[in-house]
């Protein structure tokens, strides 16, 4: 269970999120729906621990993350959350295998263990043939799958995706959503997607509307 209570976020004097109360049950496929600038990406970042809330409480699996010390917070999110960023952010100087295993590198895993896990995920996502390639040498679809593999590396219970279909053609956008659906079904993870793409809503079990910094509506997807 992910629970946000009276969460506010401001940048200087500019409020971005206001009095957000939200509960996301474990194992849901959730869409945070809203226009650009509505606050949905900031909300996703707060859930994922990338940004702190200005005020309010964030609880994940009954643990108030506000109370965690710096190292505890890093370790908690490293093992609990996988993030698929808009634009993928693969490191250009690293091979696809090294990119997939980055979280393991940060966690101090041995190289041999990282490679075994990276190959396992690459096989699962159909990108085994490009593991030794650099990001500039692979297709956009392969980059999407490499980013997803990196997010899955530490066996997270929560997968967050920020506008994963943005700037993609309809075919590739469909592929990304199908991939997220498959990950959700295979792992049982909670998947939360910030998007304004109607295609995402077709797959969601729960839709949360974000408008002008407020959660204004919650509805079950049909």
N, C-alpha and C positions, 0 to 999 in steps of 0.2 A: 504493500500500500504506500502510495506517495500522497502526502498531505501538506498543503500550503494553507497557513492560517494568517489572515490579515497581512499579507505580503505587499510591501510597497517598494518601489525602486525609482530613484531619481538620479539624474546626472546634473549635478549642480542644483539649480533651482527648477530644472525641468522635470516634472513627474512623467514617468514612462509606464509604470504599473501602479494601480491604486486599489488597495483593500481587496487583494485577490484571495479568495477562499476556494480551494479546489481539492478534490479527492480523486485519485486514479487507482482503482483496484489492480491488484497484481494480475498480469497476464492479458491485459487489454491491448487492443490496437487503437490508439487514440490519435485523432487529428486535432491540432490546434489551428483553427481556421480564422483567418483574418487578412486584411489588406496589408501591403507593405507599410511599415510604420505604426502598426496597431499595437505592437508590444509582444507579439507571439514569439519572436526569436529571443528576446530578452527573457521571457518567461521560461523558454526552453533552456537557456543558459543558466538560469537560477536553479532549475530542477537538476541540471547536470553538474552544478558546482563550479562552472566556469566564471560566473559572476556572483557576488554576494548580494542578498537583498539589503536594501537600506533599512528596512524594519520588517518585523513579522517573523514567523517560524516556518522552517522547512523540515519536514520529517519524512524519512525514508525507512520503511520496514520498522517503524517504531523508534528510530534513532533520530534525535534532534541534531541535525548536522551543524546547526549554529554553535553548539557547545563543543564541537570537536577542535582539538588543537591542530595547528598547521599540518604537521606530519600525519596525524590521524586522518585528517580530511583528505589529504592526497592519497593515502593508502585506501581509504574507504571508496573514493570515487574511481580510483584506478581499477579496482576489482568489481565494483558494483555497476558502473556505467560505461557503455560504449557509444561514441559520438561519431556520426557521419556528417561531416561538414559540407556546406554548399561549396562547390568548386573543388572538393576532394582533398586539396592540400597535401598531396603526396610530395615527399622530399625529392627534388630532381636529381640530387647527387647519389641517392641510394637506389639499389635494385628494388624490384617489386617485393622480393622476399624480405629484404631489410626493412622496407616500409611496413609490411604486414606485421613484422616482429618488433616494431618500435616500442610498444607498450611493455613487451617482455624485456627489452633492453633496459628501460627505465626501472623495471621491477627487479633487475639483477639476475635474470634467468641466464643460464649457460647458453652459448651459441647453438650447441647441438639440440637443446630442448626447443629453442626458438625456431630452428629450422624444421624440426618435426611438426610442430604446431602450425607453422606457416604452410607447409606442404599439405597438411590435413585440410586446412581451410581452403587452400587454392584448389584442391581436388573437389571439395564440396561445391565451390562456386565456379568451377570450370575455367580456371586460369593457370593451370599447372605449366602450360607451355611458355608463359611469359615471366616466370619467377626470376630469371636471371637478367631480364631486360630492365632498362631505365624507364621511368614514366613517360618520357618524350617519345619512346619507341613503341608504345602500345596504344590501342584504340581507346576512345572515350568510354565505351562499354566495359572494357577490361579495367580501366582506371576506377570506374564505379565499383566494380567487384573487389578490386584491391582495397579500396577504402572501406568497404563493408567487412572484408576479412580482417583488416586492422581493428575495426570496432569490435569484432567478435573475439579477438585474440585471447582476452583474459576471462572468457566465459561470463560476460556480464549478464545481470538479470534485467537490466534496463537498456534499451537501445533508443537513442535520440537521433533524429534526422532533421536538419534545418534546410528547408526548401530544396529537397533532393531532386526535384524535377525542374527547377528553375533553369531557364535558358537551354533546355533540352528539346529536341524535336519530339513529336508525339510517340514515335516508335521507341526511342530510348527512354522517354519518360515512363511509358508503359512497362518497359523492362525493369526499371528501377523499382517501381511499385510492386511488380510481381516478385522481385527479389526480396523486398522487405516483407511481403506477405509470407514467402517461403521461409525466411529466417524466423519470423514470428511463429509459424506453425511447427517448425523443426525444433526450436529451442524452448518454446514456452515463455520467452522473455516478454516483458512489457515493452511495447513499441510506441513511441510518441513522435509524431511527425508534425512539424510546423510548416504549414503550406496554405496557399490559396487555390490550389489546383483541385477542381471538382473530381478528378480521377482518384485522388487519395480518399475522398469521402466514401467512394464505393466499397472500399476495403475496411474502413474503420468500424470498430464495434462501439465507439463512443466519439462524439464530436463536441468539441469545446470551442465556442465562439469568443474570440478576443477582439474587442473594439475600443479604441481610444484608451488603452491601458486598463480596461476592465473586462473581467469574465462576465459577459452579459447573458450567455445562454449555454445550456448543456443539453444535448439531445442524443438519443440513441440513433445511430445510423440505421437506415432501412436496409 
